[in-house]
Amino acid sequence: MATEESVKLNTIVVTATRSEKKLVDSPIRTEIVDEQELIRTNAITLKDALENIPGILLREIHGKSGYEISLQGLTSDQVLVLIDGLPLAASTSSTVDLDQYLVSGIDHIEVVKGAASAQYGSSAMGGVINIITKKVSDGFSASGQVDIGSYGKQNANGKSVSINNHHEKVQLEAKQGSFQGRLIADQFKSDGFAVNPDNYPLQGDIQKRQQYAVYGAWQPSDQFSIWADFNDYQEKDHQRSLVFISPSNREQAKVEDIERQRFSAGGQYKTANQIAFDIKAVHETYDTTSTQTTDGYLSALRNSNQENNHFSSQVSLPTWLKQNWQLGYDWHEEQLEQSNNGKFEMQGGKVSRDRHEFYLQNDAALTNKIDAVFGWRFQDDQDFGDHNAFKFSTKYRFYQENDLFADLRLSYGQGYRVPNLKERFYSFDHSHLGYIVIGNPNLKPESSDSYQLSLSLVKSELWNADFNLFWNDVKDLIQTDYDNAVVSNGITQYSYSNVAKAETKGFETSAQWNITPYFSVNGSYTYTEASDKTTGLDLTRRPKHIARLGSNYSVNDQLDVTLRARYQSQEYGDSANQYSSPNWFTLDSQLDYKISPYVSAFVGMDNIFNEQRDFTASFDYRPISGRYSYMGLRFNWNKKSS
């Protein structure tokens, strides 16, 4: 365990400074989910991978079956998700569904909290999550996993002892000379689950998710390399529920077919005097067809086509007087077209926008003890004109003796978010429920000032602790305007508006202690106050207290035991702060047994105490799924090249 922690502290991170730096040396606080954590918790999707990060809040996407993220009280619309530095398309043109990315091929995940718009532009005002994929090892390797799971009495077929979920993945990779490549296939299937399987509704959807990836690279020298990556994700999701249409409940079904295709490529060239030129780009399409029936009759047929294009270039100058200057240019374009029963839901039909961004950054060692990062970005937006963002972060190592050192980090960043196409042009027509939400093309960008102050203590490979104070001041917050709603023909018409100012503030603390080389414990606690400065009331879906506790125990060279506990306090469900969701606590466990150098078996149970929401309560946001048991096999074989 001590060895694993040492490797983690020395992980090379790139998100905070856009250049390679050891985690312990980064002037900007960065949190890591490494590959070992993904294995110990049997993470299948990005949502699974992130749920034990300190202070992270995961919640269901409204009207869908997926999950979105909240950092330091800021919403998922304000958090940018990247894959190797390139943006991942939002599933609804507004927020990324964390369940729609299977984690095969991930080396580690980097999380930076607080405004990062100076580094990454719009949507990074709340933070950045960067998925770093694995580098291909020398020789040839093959790995894979097969596992099955059950919800017990809540299995959709009503049988407690039966297989409800299936998951299989395989990965092949090879590296020989200047060439390297990788193939990945990953599939997850679920029959869904229900509190009462004899009834029609399902609380957990029937799902089939498939993800395929092909990667290749050519590196003839240390000075030049090019690469390309193709990723195809497909999902079929089937929901079953009851809807009241006077005078009785009717059976409603919704089937959603989703396909995301992502092609990215890039290259790097270093000159003889160590000037590095990096370029990379991504083309991503996200298409959905949603079919909704009521008592077997078609009630809605919705088609959505989304396209995102992003180009990024960066020039990194050679180190000069302990300074590392970077200059860059980004171009981003997005398009969205959506219809319901053949009628366009986007005002004006197909809508699009693009933006051009220029940035400048300097990562400097001011003294032997002080490092600093200065960043500035200029954005020229097709619809919103010019925008600037600035960031300054510094790290001061004020104590170092033998194997103990202490760092103080201070960061100030300006954030901004340009309204997405959905907020500006989309019409949410829910007339059958008595309301419509209409996009507002006159929205202004959101902006924020973010302050972070942290203290980090590291005692060699034995223990480390982190304390962080944060304050995010948000202006022109975009939300649904309830005060100026209009009623027409009995239908309430809402719109989006820049109607609020908000602030989120609090503190986070986390620690890990390697008690022995075989046993370690880790924990974290986050306190958050998130309020609407206009009304003085708490923002909805922001619990004040979030805690994590975990332990890793290697019984011997073959058997590992993992425990992960999570606590979340109550949270308000309405803007008037009249209704709240109860607090909750869950405990997960997993046992891994190495059968041979190539094969290991595992068995686990999530939500051991069966903490689950009351589905008849409107404002109950406790976990959707109850106790879940699983078991499986992993294999890993590698042949080094001679």
ZIVENBEL-V199079 format. One record per residue. N is the residue number from 0. BURIAL is b if it has 16 or more other ideal C-beta (glycine too) atoms within 10 Angstrom, else e. Layout:
n=[N/N]
burial=[BURIAL/BURIAL]
This chain:
n=[0/1/2/3/4/5/6/7/8/9/10/11/12/13/14/15/16/17/18/19/20/21/22/23/24/25/26/27/28/29/30/31/32/33/34/35/36/37/38/39/40/41/42/43/44/45/46/47/48/49/50/51/52/53/54/55/56/57/58/59/60/61/62/63/64/65/66/67/68/69/70/71/72/73/74/75/76/77/78/79/80/81/82/83/84/85/86/87/88/89/90/91/92/93/94/95/96/97/98/99/100/101/102/103/104/105/106/107/108/109/110/111/112/113/114/115/116/117/118/119/120/121/122/123/124/125/126/127/128/129/130/131/132/133/134/135/136/137/138/139/140/141/142/143/144/145/146/147/148/149/150/151/152/153/154/155/156/157/158/159/160/161/162/163/164/165/166/167/168/169/170/171/172/173/174/175/176/177/178/179/180/181/182/183/184/185/186/187/188/189/190/191/192/193/194/195/196/197/198/199/200/201/202/203/204/205/206/207/208/209/210/211/212/213/214/215/216/217/218/219/220/221/222/223/224/225/226/227/228/229/230/231/232/233/234/235/236/237/238/239/240/241/242/243/244/245/246/247/248/249/250/251/252/253/254/255/256/257/258/259/260/261/262/263/264/265/266/267/268/269/270/271/272/273/274/275/276/277/278/279/280/281/282/283/284/285/286/287/288/289/290/291/292/293/294/295/296/297/298/299/300/301/302/303/304/305/306/307/308/309/310/311/312/313/314/315/316/317/318/319/320/321/322/323/324/325/326/327/328/329/330/331/332/333/334/335/336/337/338/339/340/341/342/343/344/345/346/347/348/349/350/351/352/353/354/355/356/357/358/359/360/361/362/363/364/365/366/367/368/369/370/371/372/373/374/375/376/377/378/379/380/381/382/383/384/385/386/387/388/389/390/391/392/393/394/395/396/397/398/399/400/401/402/403/404/405/406/407/408/409/410/411/412/413/414/415/416/417/418/419/420/421/422/423/424/425/426/427/428/429/430/431/432/433/434/435/436/437/438/439/440/441/442/443/444/445/446/447/448/449/450/451/452/453/454/455/456/457/458/459/460/461/462/463/464/465/466/467/468/469/470/471/472/473/474/475/476/477/478/479/480/481/482/483/484/485/486/487/488/489/490/491/492/493/494/495/496/497/498/499/500/501/502/503/504/505/506/507/508/509/510/511/512/513/514/515/516/517/518/519/520/521/522/523/524/525/526/527/528/529/530/531/532/533/534/535/536/537/538/539/540/541/542/543/544/545/546/547/548/549/550/551/552/553/554/555/556/557/558/559/560/561/562/563/564/565/566/567/568/569/570/571/572/573/574/575/576/577/578/579/580/581/582/583/584/585/586/587/588/589/590/591/592/593/594/595/596/597/598/599/600/601/602/603/604/605/606/607/608/609/610/611/612/613/614/615/616/617/618/619/620/621/622/623/624/625/626/627/628/629/630/631/632/633/634/635/636/637/638/639/640/641]
burial=[b/e/e/b/b/e/e/b/b/e/b/e/b/b/b/b/b/b/b/e/b/e/b/b/b/b/b/b/b/b/b/b/b/b/e/b/b/b/b/b/b/b/b/b/b/b/b/b/b/b/b/b/b/b/b/b/b/b/e/e/b/e/e/b/b/b/b/b/b/b/b/b/b/b/b/b/b/b/b/b/b/b/b/b/b/b/b/b/b/b/b/b/b/b/b/b/b/b/b/b/b/b/b/b/b/b/e/b/b/b/b/b/b/b/b/b/b/b/b/b/b/b/b/b/b/b/b/b/b/b/b/b/b/b/e/b/e/e/e/e/b/b/b/b/b/e/b/e/b/b/b/b/b/b/b/b/e/e/e/e/e/e/e/b/b/e/b/e/b/b/b/e/b/b/b/e/e/e/e/b/b/b/b/b/b/b/b/b/e/b/b/b/b/b/b/e/b/e/e/e/e/b/b/b/b/b/b/e/b/b/b/b/b/e/b/b/b/e/b/e/e/e/e/e/b/e/b/e/b/e/b/e/b/e/b/b/b/b/b/b/e/e/e/e/e/e/e/e/e/e/e/b/b/b/b/b/e/b/e/b/e/b/e/b/b/b/b/b/e/b/e/e/e/e/e/b/e/b/b/b/e/b/e/b/b/b/e/b/e/b/b/b/b/b/e/e/e/e/b/e/e/b/b/b/e/b/b/b/e/b/b/b/e/b/e/b/e/e/e/e/e/e/e/b/b/b/e/b/e/b/e/b/e/b/b/b/b/b/b/b/e/e/e/e/b/b/e/e/e/e/b/e/b/e/b/e/b/e/b/e/b/b/b/b/b/e/e/e/e/e/b/b/b/b/b/b/b/e/b/e/b/e/e/b/e/e/b/e/b/e/b/b/b/b/b/b/b/e/e/e/e/e/e/e/b/b/b/e/b/e/b/b/b/b/b/b/b/b/b/b/b/b/b/b/b/b/b/e/b/e/e/e/e/e/b/b/b/e/b/b/e/e/b/e/b/b/b/b/b/b/b/b/b/b/e/b/e/b/e/e/b/e/b/b/b/b/e/b/e/b/b/b/b/b/b/b/b/b/b/e/b/e/e/e/e/e/e/e/e/e/e/b/b/b/b/b/b/b/b/b/e/b/b/b/b/b/b/b/b/b/b/b/b/b/e/e/e/e/e/b/b/b/b/b/b/b/b/b/e/b/b/b/e/e/e/e/e/b/b/b/b/b/b/b/e/b/b/b/b/b/b/b/b/b/e/e/e/e/e/b/e/b/b/b/b/b/b/b/b/e/b/b/b/e/b/e/e/e/e/b/b/b/e/b/e/b/b/b/b/b/b/b/e/b/e/e/e/e/e/b/e/b/e/b/b/b/b/b/e/e/b/b/b/e/e/e/e/e/b/b/b/b/b/e/b/b/b/b/b/b/b/b/e/b/e/e/e/e/e/e/e/e]
